[in-house]
Amino acid sequence: MSHLYEFRDYHFNGDFDAYKEWWKEGLAVLGARMDVLGVWFDSGIPARISGADPMPLPHGSANVTWVIRWDDLAQRDQTWEALQDDEEWIACADRHPGFEGYQHMSVRFLEQL
């Protein structure tokens, strides 16, 4: 069976240490509801951008990326919708160190070769 992979890229410009600490709880809560393959944070090593026509990145490269594996888009949509009424997730989100820190977020859907 092929899966759908959701890549979530964030440009977070807030208290990065507090954000990373929050993710420990966030990952436990989200991971109980979806197949989170991992969460990655910027290492501090500058990104290497190249190509025939590289795009300007006003916020720089994403400094947080996480990946979720889904059976299909319908499962993904149903799971995200259910989070809106999930008391444990709502309580976890209330402890987030600052949603205003998200300068840019993108979500991509990929299939594995």
N, C-alpha and C positions, 0 to 999 in steps of 0.2 A: 504494500500500500504506500502510495506517495503521500508526503505530508506537505503542509504549507508552513513556512517559517516567517514569523513576524520579527523584523529587525527594527528596534526602536532606538533612535539616535537623539540624544539630548545635548543641548548647549546650556549647561547649568552655571550660572554666575551668582552663586550665593555662598553660604558657609559650607564649603566643600567637605570639610571634615565632619561636620554635623550631618550632612547629607549622606555621606558614606556610612556613618554610624546608623542612621535611620534605615538605610537599605538592608541592614541585617534583619530587622523586624519585617520590613516590607517584603523581602525575599521569602521569608518564612510564610507570611500570610498569602502572598500571591502564588508561591510555589505549591501551596496546598490546593489551589484552585485551577492552576494551569501548569503546563509542562515547560517551566522556565529552564532553558539550557545553560544560562549563565548571565552574569552582569559584569561588565568590564568598565574600569575607570581609567582615565588618562594617566599615563605613566610619567608625564613630565618631559618625555622625549618629543621634540617638535615633529609634527606631521610632515611627510614628504609628498608634496603635491606636484604632479607632472601631467604630461599629455600634450596633444597638439593644440589645445585651446583650454587651459585650466581656468576654472571659474574662480572669481574672487569670492572669498569667504569672509563676510563682514564680522561674523562672530567666531571665526577660526573653525577648526575641525570640532566635531562633536567630542565632548569629554566624558560622556557616558553612553554605553551601548548595551542593550540587553536583547536577548533572543528567546522567543517562545515558539514551541512546536505545536501545531494544531493538526487535527484530522482534515479540516476544511474551513472555509471562511464562515460558514454558518455556525460551527462550533465556537469559533473565535468571537463572532458577534454576540452570541448568546451568553458566553462567559463574561465578556466585558459588561454587557447589559446587567447581568445578575449582580455584579459588584456594586452597582448603584444602591442596592438595598441590603448589602452584606454588612451587618453590624461590626464584625471584626475588622473588615477592610476600612470602613468609615472611621472607626476609632484609630486605626493605624495611620490613615491619611491625615487625621486631625493632629497627629504628632509630627507631621512632615515639617522640616525646618524652614520652609519658605517656597511656596509654589511660584511666587513672583520671581524667583531666581531662574526660571526657565526662559531663556532668551529665544530659543528656537527648538522645536521638536519635529522630528519626521518619523514616519512609519512606512516601512517598505515590506512587501510580501514577496518572498522568493521561494523557488522550488529547488530541491537538491538534484544535482546531476546524477 
